[in-house]
Amino acid sequence: MQSSDPAVTPAAVATSARTADDTGASAGPFVGPLSTLWAAARTAGIGQLLLPVGEALPVRPAADRHTWDPARGRLDDATLVLLRARADTDLGTAWPQTRSQDYSRYFRDGDRDGYEQAVFARQRRLSRAAVVAALTLEPRWLDEVADGVTVLCEQSSWCWPAHDDTFWVHGAVVPTVDDPFVDLGAGEVVGQLAWLDHLLGEQLDERVPGLRARIRREADRRVLEPFERRRDWHWLGLDGDVHNWNPWIHGNVLAAALQLVDDRERRARLVDLVIEGLDRYVATLPADGATDEGYAYWWNGACRTLEALDLLHHATGGALDCTPVPALRATVAFPHRMHLGDGWYLNVADGPARPPAEQPWHALHRAARRFGDMQAQAHAAAQRRPGHAVAREDDGLGRLLQALTDDEWRTATTSRSPLPRDVWLPSIEVMLARPEAGTSRGLTLAAKGGHNGEHHNHNDVGSVVVALGGVPVLVDAGRPTYTAQTFGPDRYAIWTMQSSWHNVPEIRGAAQGTGRAFRATGATRFVDDDGAQLTMRLDEAYPCSEVVSWQRTARLDRRAGRVTVTDEWELADSPDAPPTVIRLLLAGDVELADGRAVVHALDDAGTVVVSWSPSASSAAIDVRRLDDPWLTGVWGDRLTRLTIDVGRAPAGRLDVIVEEYR
C-alpha cells in the first residue's frame, strides 16, 4: 500500500502548500482529455447526472440478499472461506493499537513501517468484518464493524506519518488534529468508510444509531472539507508534476463524495473537483500508456485512474464514458507488456522484479472488458488459480467488494498470459523483446533509456535486464523497505538507487548524475523477425566533461538465442584518470572464470554464460549480502556484481554476450 513521490519531501510539501497561490483557481479550470470529452455534460451540470446517495456506488448493499446470501452461490466461495476464517480469529480480540511513539519515530529515526502496519491491520480487520456482516447480518458482526469504525474515527490522524507536514508546519511529531493533511492514508480510510456505509448503512442505522453521522462528520472534517478548501495540495499536479497520489486520492474522495454527502450542490462540486484532478493525471499519460513508475506502481496510478473513471461511469448512469481516450486504452496493456514470465516482471524505478502475486486483477479484467483489450483480459484471467481467493482485503474494501460481486470476474476462465514478442514504449524509452510470442522460453531482453529524474527514480539510464525462461539473470535490484531516507536528500546514498549497482558503465570513476538533465539521447529501436535492438547515447547521463561519446546497443538475436550489449566510447585523453568499468548485477549462483561468468539462475530456470570481448579485459565479482525483506523476498540472501575493467584508453569497444548454457 505504500507509495510516495521521491521528488517531493514532506518539508517541500509543507513549504509549497503553505505559501503557494491557488494556481488552479487563478488559472481557471484545467482543460484536458476528460474535460474536452465531457464538456457538454459538465456544462449542463454534473449534479443532474449523478445517481442518488445509496445508488452511486456499483455494488449492491447487504439488504440485497440475492447478492449477499451465500447460499445463492453468487460470491466466490474460496474468498469467503478465507475472509471468514480470518474474521473469526479477530473476533473478541483487541484491535491493533496506533501509538504516538510509533508515529513520532518517522521524525526521529525515519522508521515509518511500525505505525503503518498497525493502521493497515485495523483496516484489513474492518474490511473482513464488513463482508462477514453483509453475509450473515448477525448482530455480533455488526458490533464488530461498529467497533472498527469507531476505532478509525477516534484515530488521531488518518494521514501516514511519512506524509504529514505536522513537524514542518507546527513543530510537532504527533498529529495536529485540527489541521489534517490529506494524503494516501486519509484517502484510504475515507474511501473505506464510504463503501462500508453504502454496504451496511441500513443495518447500522438499526443496530448502532448515530454511527453513520459520526462517519460523515469525520469524513468531512478530515478529508472532504480540506480537499475542497485547500487547492494547493502537491498531489493535484498544479505544477504539471503528476504522479500516482493523484488518482489514488481522487478515487477515494470520489467514493466519499458520492456516498457521504447529502447536499446535492456540494456533492456535485466535489465530483467536479475530482474530475478536474483526474484530468490532470490523464493528460500526462503518454500515448503508449506507459508509466515511469513501473509495473508495481501502475496498480496505484493508472489502475486507480481506470477504477475512478469506472465509478464515474456508473455514478452518472453511463453518461461519462472514458473509453474514447487513447492513452487510457493503451495503459490497460501495460501490465502484460511488462511481464517476463510466471510471477516476474520488468522492474524499473522502485518496483520489485517479483511483486506480490495478489494484485487487484479483477480491476484490470474489468477495464480490459470495457476497452475491449482481449490480451489484457487474458493476462488478468491467467492469474486466477482454481480454489484460490479472487480478492483480498489488503487492496481496500472498495476493491474487495467489487471483486466479490463481479460475476464476469468470478466466472472467468483461466487462460494464458499473452507474453507479446516485442514491446516498445517510446515515452519512457523501454524495449522488451523475446524469441517468440506466448512463451517465456529462452532469453528475454529489456533495455531502457529515459532520464534520471523519473518518479521513484533510480540512476539507471541505459540499463538492461536479461531473463532466462522469464527469470531475471541480469537484474535490477529494486528497493529496500521505505524509510525517511528513501524520499529525502540522502536517497542516492541507498545502494539500490545508484548507477554503480545497475547494469551500466562507470566512466573513469564517475557514476551517473541525478535529475532530468542526466539522460539518454538518440534512442533508436530496430526490430524484425531475426532480432530486436535498442541503440542510445549515454554521454549526457554522466556528470563528467571527459565523455566525448558513449553509445550502447542492446540486441536480442532470436535465431541464435543470444543477447549482446555493445558499448563503444570516446573519451578525452587523460592517462592519470581512474579506469572505466562496466557493471553487471547478477542473480543466482555465480562462478567467475577467464573471460566469462557462469550464472545458475533462480527458480531452477537454467544456466547462462556471460562472456565479454575483448576477453583480455579483467573482471571481478563482489557479493552483496541482503537482509532487507523487500530484497530477500525477491532475490534470496545475495546478489552478485560483476565488474569488467576496460582500462584507461580514451577509445574502445566492449561486447558483453549472454547465452543460455545447454
DOVO-513183 format. One record per residue (C-alpha): residue number from 0; residue in one letter; x, y, z. Coordinates in steps of 0.25 Angstrom, whole numbers. Each point is the difference from the previous one (the first is absolute). Example, Ala and Ser with C-alpha at 12.3 -4.5 7.8 and 13.67 -1.06 7.14 Angstrom:
0	A	49	-18	31
1	S	6	14	-2
# end
This chain:
0	M	0	0	0
1	Q	12	9	2
2	S	3	11	-11
3	S	7	13	0
4	D	6	9	-10
5	P	15	1	1
6	A	0	14	-6
7	V	-8	5	12
8	T	4	0	14
9	P	-9	4	12
10	A	8	13	2
11	A	-2	4	-14
12	V	-15	-4	0
13	A	-2	9	13
14	T	7	12	-6
15	S	-6	-1	-14
16	A	-14	-3	6
17	R	0	11	10
18	T	6	11	-9
19	A	-5	-2	-14
20	D	-11	7	-6
21	D	-12	-7	-4
22	T	5	-2	-14
23	G	-11	-10	-4
24	A	-11	11	3
25	S	8	12	-5
26	A	3	-7	-14
27	G	-15	-5	-1
28	P	-5	-14	-2
29	F	10	-10	-6
30	V	-3	-5	-13
31	G	5	-14	-4
32	P	-5	-12	-7
33	L	-12	-3	9
34	S	-5	15	1
35	T	1	0	-15
36	L	-8	-13	-2
37	W	-10	3	11
38	A	-2	15	-3
39	A	-14	0	-3
40	A	-4	-9	12
41	R	8	9	10
42	T	-6	13	-6
43	A	-14	-6	2
44	G	4	-3	15
45	I	6	-12	6
46	G	-10	0	11
47	Q	-11	-3	-11
48	L	7	-13	-4
49	L	3	-6	14
50	L	-7	-12	5
51	P	-6	3	14
52	V	8	-4	13
53	G	-1	-15	2
54	E	-1	-3	-15
55	A	13	7	-4
56	L	10	-11	4
57	P	0	-12	-10
58	V	-3	-11	11
59	R	-13	-5	5
60	P	-2	3	15
61	A	-1	-11	10
62	A	-15	1	1
63	D	0	-6	-14
64	R	0	-14	4
65	H	0	-5	-15
66	T	14	5	0
67	W	5	-2	14
68	D	-7	-13	5
69	P	12	-10	-2
70	A	-10	-11	-2
71	R	-3	6	-14
72	G	14	-3	-5
73	R	2	13	-6
74	L	13	3	8
75	D	13	-7	-1
76	D	1	-11	11
77	A	15	0	1
78	T	1	15	3
79	L	-12	-1	10
80	V	6	-12	8
81	L	14	7	1
82	L	-7	13	5
83	R	-9	-7	9
84	A	12	-8	7
85	R	8	13	2
86	A	-12	7	5
87	D	-3	-11	10
88	T	14	1	5
89	D	-2	15	2
90	L	-13	0	7
91	G	1	3	15
92	T	15	4	0
93	A	5	14	2
94	W	1	9	-12
95	P	14	3	-5
96	Q	5	13	7
97	T	6	12	-6
98	R	10	6	9
99	S	6	14	0
100	Q	14	-5	2
101	D	-1	-8	-13
102	Y	-6	13	-7
103	S	11	8	5
104	R	11	-10	-4
105	Y	0	5	-14
106	F	4	14	4
107	R	11	-6	10
108	D	6	-11	-7
109	G	-7	-1	-14
110	D	-8	-13	3
111	R	-14	0	-5
112	D	-3	-14	-1
113	G	-4	-3	14
114	Y	-11	10	1
115	E	-5	-3	-14
116	Q	-1	-15	2
117	A	-9	3	12
118	V	-9	8	-8
119	F	-1	-10	-12
120	A	-3	-11	10
121	R	-12	8	5
122	Q	-5	3	-14
123	R	1	-14	-4
124	R	-7	-5	12
125	L	-12	9	-2
126	S	-1	-4	-15
127	R	-1	-14	4
128	A	-10	3	10
129	A	-8	8	-9
130	V	-1	-12	-10
131	V	-4	-10	10
132	A	-10	10	6
133	A	-6	1	-14
134	L	-1	-15	-2
135	T	-6	-3	14
136	L	-7	13	4
137	E	3	-6	14
138	P	1	11	12
139	R	13	-5	5
140	W	6	3	-14
141	L	-7	14	-1
142	D	6	3	14
143	E	14	-4	-5
144	V	-2	9	-12
145	A	-5	12	10
146	D	13	-2	8
147	G	9	0	-12
148	V	-7	13	-5
149	T	1	6	14
150	V	15	-3	1
151	L	3	7	-13
152	C	-9	12	3
153	E	8	1	13
154	Q	13	-1	-6
155	S	8	13	1
156	S	4	1	-14
157	W	-4	-8	-13
158	C	13	5	-6
159	W	12	-9	0
160	P	12	7	7
161	A	9	0	-12
162	H	-9	9	-7
163	D	-5	9	12
164	D	5	15	0
165	T	-3	1	15
166	F	15	1	3
167	W	4	10	-11
168	V	-12	9	3
169	H	-3	-2	15
170	G	13	-5	5
171	A	-8	-13	5
172	V	4	-15	-1
173	V	-14	-4	3
174	P	-13	4	-9
175	T	-5	14	1
176	V	-15	-4	0
177	D	-6	13	-4
178	D	9	1	-12
179	P	-2	-13	-7
180	F	9	-4	-12
181	V	-7	-7	-12
182	D	9	-11	-5
183	L	-1	-14	-4
184	G	-3	-5	14
185	A	-11	10	2
186	G	-6	-4	-14
187	E	1	-15	3
188	V	-8	2	13
189	V	-11	9	-5
190	G	-2	-9	-12
191	Q	-1	-12	9
192	L	-10	7	8
193	A	-8	4	-12
194	W	-1	-14	-6
195	L	-3	-5	14
196	D	-11	10	2
197	H	-6	-4	-13
198	L	1	-15	3
199	L	-6	0	14
200	G	-7	13	2
201	E	-14	-5	2
202	Q	5	-11	10
203	L	9	10	8
204	D	-12	10	1
205	E	-8	-11	7
206	R	12	-5	8
207	V	8	12	3
208	P	-8	13	-2
209	G	9	12	-1
210	L	12	-8	-5
211	R	-2	5	-15
212	A	-1	14	5
213	R	14	-2	6
214	I	5	-5	-13
215	R	-5	12	-7
216	R	6	10	10
217	E	14	-6	0
218	A	0	-2	-15
219	D	-4	15	-2
220	R	10	5	11
221	R	12	-8	-4
222	V	-1	-1	-15
223	L	-12	6	-8
224	E	1	14	6
225	P	15	1	-1
226	F	0	-6	-14
227	E	-10	11	-5
228	R	5	11	8
229	R	15	-1	-3
230	R	3	-1	-15
231	D	15	0	2
232	W	2	-15	3
233	H	13	-4	-7
234	W	-6	-13	-5
235	L	-10	8	-8
236	G	11	2	-10
237	L	-2	15	-2
238	D	14	1	-4
239	G	-1	-10	-10
240	D	7	-11	8
241	V	-11	-10	2
242	H	2	-14	6
243	N	-7	-11	6
244	W	-5	7	12
245	N	-10	8	-9
246	P	-9	-11	-4
247	W	2	-8	12
248	I	-5	11	9
249	H	-11	5	-10
250	G	-6	-13	-2
251	N	-2	-1	15
252	V	-5	14	1
253	L	-10	-3	-11
254	A	-6	-12	8
255	A	-1	8	12
256	A	-7	12	-7
257	L	-10	-10	-7
258	Q	-4	-7	13
259	L	3	9	11
260	V	-5	14	-5
261	D	-15	2	0
262	D	0	15	-4
263	R	-2	-1	-16
264	E	8	13	-3
265	R	12	-3	8
266	R	0	-15	-4
267	A	0	5	-15
268	R	11	10	3
269	L	9	-11	7
270	V	-2	-9	-12
271	D	4	11	-10
272	L	13	2	8
273	V	3	-14	-1
274	I	-3	0	-15
275	E	10	11	-1
276	G	10	-7	8
277	L	-1	-13	-7
278	D	1	8	-13
279	R	14	5	4
280	Y	5	-14	1
281	V	-7	-5	-13
282	A	7	12	-7
283	T	13	-5	4
284	L	-2	-14	-5
285	P	8	-2	-12
286	A	-6	-6	-13
287	D	7	-13	3
288	G	-7	-1	14
289	A	13	-2	7
290	T	4	5	14
291	D	14	3	4
292	E	-3	-5	14
293	G	-1	-14	-6
294	Y	-9	-12	1
295	A	-1	-1	15
296	Y	-5	14	1
297	W	-9	-1	-12
298	W	-10	-6	10
299	N	-1	12	8
300	G	2	10	-11
301	A	-6	-3	-14
302	C	-9	-11	6
303	R	-6	9	11
304	T	-3	10	-11
305	L	-7	-11	-8
306	E	-8	-4	12
307	A	-4	14	4
308	L	-5	2	-15
309	D	-7	-13	1
310	L	-7	6	13
311	L	-4	13	-7
312	H	-6	-8	-12
313	H	-9	-8	10
314	A	-3	12	9
315	T	-5	8	-13
316	G	-8	-11	-6
317	G	11	-2	-11
318	A	-1	15	-4
319	L	15	2	3
320	D	8	-10	-9
321	C	15	0	0
322	T	2	-11	-11
323	P	3	10	-11
324	V	12	5	6
325	P	12	-8	-7
326	A	10	1	11
327	L	-10	-7	10
328	R	-2	-11	-10
329	A	15	-1	-2
330	T	3	-1	15
331	V	-9	-12	2
332	A	11	-8	-7
333	F	12	5	8
334	P	0	-12	10
335	H	1	-11	-10
336	R	10	8	-8
337	M	9	0	12
338	H	-2	-15	3
339	L	13	-8	0
340	G	-7	-14	4
341	D	-7	-6	11
342	G	1	10	12
343	W	12	8	-6
344	Y	-2	14	-6
345	L	9	10	-6
346	N	3	9	12
347	V	5	15	-2
348	A	0	10	11
349	D	-4	-5	14
350	G	-8	-12	-5
351	P	4	-14	4
352	A	3	-10	-11
353	R	-9	-10	7
354	P	-11	8	5
355	P	-11	-6	9
356	A	-9	-9	-9
357	E	-13	4	7
358	Q	-2	13	-8
359	P	-15	5	-2
360	W	0	-8	-13
361	H	-15	2	-1
362	A	2	15	-2
363	L	8	-3	-12
364	H	-9	-10	-5
365	R	-12	9	1
366	A	8	12	-7
367	A	4	-10	-11
368	R	-14	-4	-2
369	R	-4	15	-1
370	F	11	3	-10
371	G	-1	-13	-8
372	D	14	-4	2
373	M	0	-15	0
374	Q	15	-2	3
375	A	-1	8	12
376	Q	-13	-7	4
377	A	7	-13	-2
378	H	12	4	8
379	A	-9	3	12
380	A	-7	-13	-2
381	A	13	-7	0
382	Q	2	4	15
383	R	-12	-7	4
384	R	3	-13	8
385	P	-11	-11	2
386	G	-3	0	14
387	H	7	12	4
388	A	-7	14	4
389	V	-3	9	-11
390	A	2	12	9
391	R	6	5	13
392	E	-2	10	11
393	D	14	6	-2
394	D	-5	7	-12
395	G	-11	8	7
396	L	-14	-2	3
397	G	-5	6	-13
398	R	9	-9	-9
399	L	-4	-12	9
400	L	-15	2	-2
401	Q	1	3	-15
402	A	8	-13	-2
403	L	-9	-8	8
404	T	-13	4	-7
405	D	6	1	-14
406	D	-6	-13	-7
407	E	8	1	-12
408	W	13	0	8
409	R	-5	-11	9
410	T	-3	-9	-11
411	A	11	4	-9
412	T	7	-12	-6
413	T	15	-1	3
414	S	8	3	-13
415	R	15	2	-4
416	S	7	13	1
417	P	3	6	-14
418	L	15	3	2
419	P	1	9	-12
420	R	12	-2	-9
421	D	4	14	-1
422	V	-3	12	9
423	W	4	15	-2
424	L	-4	11	9
425	P	6	13	-6
426	S	-5	9	11
427	I	10	-7	10
428	E	9	-6	-10
429	V	-2	-14	4
430	M	1	-12	-9
431	L	-3	-15	3
432	A	3	-11	-10
433	R	-1	-15	1
434	P	2	-11	-11
435	E	-15	-2	-2
436	A	-13	4	5
437	G	-8	-8	10
438	T	12	-7	7
439	S	11	4	10
440	R	9	-10	-6
441	G	14	4	-3
442	L	6	14	3
443	T	-8	12	1
444	L	7	14	-1
445	A	-5	13	6
446	A	7	13	-1
447	K	-3	15	4
448	G	5	14	-4
449	G	-8	11	7
450	H	6	9	10
451	N	3	1	15
452	G	-11	9	5
453	E	-11	-10	-2
454	H	-10	-3	11
455	H	5	-10	10
456	N	13	2	-7
457	H	13	-9	0
458	N	12	5	-8
459	D	-1	-11	-11
460	V	1	7	-13
461	G	4	-10	-11
462	S	-2	-12	10
463	V	-4	-14	-5
464	V	-7	-12	6
465	V	1	-14	-6
466	A	-9	-11	4
467	L	1	-15	-2
468	G	-13	-7	-1
469	G	-6	12	5
470	V	9	1	13
471	P	9	12	0
472	V	15	-4	0
473	L	6	14	-3
474	V	-9	8	10
475	D	-5	13	6
476	A	1	-2	15
477	G	-13	8	3
478	R	0	7	13
479	P	0	-3	15
480	T	-10	4	10
481	Y	-5	14	0
482	T	6	10	11
483	A	1	15	1
484	Q	13	-1	-8
485	T	-7	-6	-12
486	F	-6	13	-4
487	G	9	9	7
488	P	13	7	-4
489	D	8	-12	2
490	R	-8	-9	-9
491	Y	12	-3	-9
492	A	9	-5	12
493	I	-9	-12	-1
494	W	8	-10	-8
495	T	-12	-5	-9
496	M	-3	14	-5
497	Q	15	2	-5
498	S	4	-3	-14
499	S	12	-7	6
500	W	-10	-12	3
501	H	-7	0	-14
502	N	4	-6	-13
503	V	7	13	-5
504	P	14	5	-2
505	E	8	8	10
506	I	9	10	-7
507	R	13	3	6
508	G	-5	-2	14
509	A	-13	9	-3
510	A	-14	-6	3
511	Q	-12	6	-7
512	G	-6	13	4
513	T	-13	2	6
514	G	-11	9	-6
515	R	-7	1	-13
516	A	12	6	-7
517	F	7	-13	1
518	R	-6	-8	-11
519	A	2	-9	-12
520	T	-1	7	-14
521	G	-3	-5	-14
522	A	-7	-13	5
523	T	-3	-8	-13
524	R	-7	-14	0
525	F	1	-10	-11
526	V	-8	-13	-1
527	D	-2	-11	-10
528	D	-2	-15	0
529	D	15	-2	2
530	G	1	9	13
531	A	-2	13	7
532	Q	9	10	5
533	L	0	14	7
534	T	12	10	-3
535	M	2	12	8
536	R	10	10	4
537	L	4	1	15
538	D	9	12	-1
539	E	-9	9	8
540	A	-3	-10	11
541	Y	13	3	7
542	P	5	13	7
543	C	14	-1	-6
544	S	5	9	-11
545	E	9	-10	-6
546	V	-10	-8	-7
547	V	0	3	-15
548	S	-9	-11	-3
549	W	-6	-13	5
550	Q	-9	-9	-8
551	R	-7	-12	5
552	T	-7	-10	-8
553	A	-8	-12	7
554	R	-4	-10	-10
555	L	-8	-13	0
556	D	3	-10	-11
557	R	-12	-9	0
558	R	6	-11	-9
559	A	13	-1	7
560	G	-7	1	14
561	R	10	11	4
562	V	0	13	7
563	T	12	10	-4
564	V	2	13	7
565	T	10	8	-7
566	D	7	13	6
567	E	8	9	-9
568	W	7	12	5
569	E	9	12	-2
570	L	5	8	12
571	A	10	11	1
572	D	14	-4	2
573	S	4	-1	15
574	P	10	-10	3
575	D	-1	2	15
576	A	-15	-2	1
577	P	-6	-11	7
578	P	-4	-12	-9
579	T	-13	-2	-6
580	V	-9	-12	4
581	I	-13	-7	-5
582	R	-8	-4	12
583	L	-10	-12	-1
584	L	-9	-5	11
585	L	-3	-15	1
586	A	-10	-8	7
587	G	3	-15	3
588	D	13	-8	2
589	V	11	7	-7
590	E	14	-7	-4
591	L	10	9	-6
592	A	10	-5	-10
593	D	10	6	-10
594	G	-9	9	-9
595	R	-13	-5	5
596	A	-9	-2	11
597	V	-10	-12	2
598	V	-13	4	6
599	H	-10	-11	6
600	A	-13	7	-1
601	L	-10	0	12
602	D	-12	-9	-1
603	D	8	-10	-7
604	A	-2	7	-12
605	G	13	-5	-6
606	T	14	6	-2
607	V	5	11	-9
608	V	15	4	-4
609	V	3	14	1
610	S	13	3	-9
611	W	7	12	-5
612	S	8	4	-11
613	P	12	4	0
614	S	1	-11	10
615	A	13	6	5
616	S	-8	10	8
617	S	2	-3	14
618	A	-12	-3	9
619	A	-4	-2	15
620	I	-12	-3	7
621	D	-5	4	14
622	V	-12	-5	7
623	R	-10	9	7
624	R	-7	-7	12
625	L	-15	3	1
626	D	-7	1	13
627	D	-12	9	-3
628	P	-13	-7	-3
629	W	-4	8	-12
630	L	13	-6	-6
631	T	2	-13	6
632	G	-15	-4	-4
633	V	4	2	-15
634	W	15	-4	-1
635	G	3	-8	13
636	D	12	3	8
637	R	9	6	-10
638	L	3	7	-14
639	T	13	0	-7
640	R	6	11	-7
641	L	9	-2	-12
642	T	10	11	-3
643	I	7	0	-13
644	D	12	9	-1
645	V	2	6	-14
646	G	12	8	4
647	R	4	15	-2
648	A	1	0	-15
649	P	-7	12	-6
650	A	-8	-8	-10
651	G	-5	-14	-1
652	R	-11	-11	-1
653	L	-5	-11	9
654	D	-10	-11	-4
655	V	-7	-7	11
656	I	-6	-13	-4
657	V	-11	-7	7
658	E	-4	-14	-5
659	E	-7	-12	6
660	Y	9	-11	4
661	R	-5	-13	-6
# end
